[in-house]
Amino acid sequence: MSRACRAAALGLAVLAAPALAGSDVAPPPRVHEVARGDTLVGLAKRYGATVGAFVSANQLRGPDAPLTPGQRLVIPAPPTRPPVSKTRAPAKGLATPAMARPAPPAGPRPPASFVLAVPDFDEVRLAFAWPAEGPVTSTFGRRRSGWHRGIDIKAERGTPVWAAAAGVVLVSRVEPRYGRVIKLAHDYDIVTVYAHNEQNLVRAGDRVAAGETIATVGKTGRATADHVHFEIRRNGRAYNPLYLLPLPPRIAHVEETDESPADE
Ligand SMILES: [Zn+2]
C-alpha cells in the first residue's frame, strides 16, 4: 500500500472512531473467517464498515496488516447513519419510543421481594393460624396485572380478624392501598399483615396472643369486597401464606375473573 493510500486509510480510521463510540448498544459480535484472497478493503465494503473500524475492532497493526486464511475477524458495526430529519414522518416499522422501553414490570419473573418457593424456615418454630374464617378468593403471587403479596380471605363485614400468631403490634393505621391495616411482629423476624379492616382494635406496641381478635373485617383501602388481605413476610420478603397455614387449604373458590385486579 502506498504511503498516501495508507494515510487515507488511517484518516478513515479516525473518522470512524466517533461513530463507534456512539454505538452504546452492543449486539453479540459477528465474526468473519478470513478466506484466501480476502482484503480489509474488500471485507469493509462487504460488511458496510470502514477499514479503520476493522482495524480497531480487531486490534490490527494497521489497515495493511496481513490477513491469513482461517483468521477470525470481528465484524464491526456499520457506521451510524445521520439521524432522520424531525420534519419527516417516521418510517413504518421503526421502533417508536414506547416500543423501545423495557418490558413492563408484570413479567413472569416475580419482584425480588417475592418468594414463590416453599419457605425454608427450618429454624422457625412458629405455628400460624388462619386470621379469618372464610374461603380464599385470591391466592399469592402472579396476577393478570402485577403480583399479589398475600392471600385474600373472604369474610363478612364486622367479623373478627385474629392474630395468626403471638406478637407485638408494629403498625395499626390507615394506608392508601391497605386501608386500615395491622402489622404484627413475631419471633424469627416474621411480620404478618392484615389489611382492609373495618376497625383496628389494637394499637402499635400492644402485645397480642395467638388467635386474639385484633380487627374486624371490612373493605377499606383498595378493595371491592369485604375480605382480609393477609401476608406473611420475613426480612422484607413476602412468602406464600398457604405454605405456612394449617391444612386443609381453604381454597373454596379461586376464580380471578370474579375479582377486581385492583384489590390488594
Ligand atoms: Zn389481597
Residues whose N, C-alpha, C, O or C-beta is under 5 A from the ligand:
A	BS01	ZN	I151 D152 H229 D263 E264
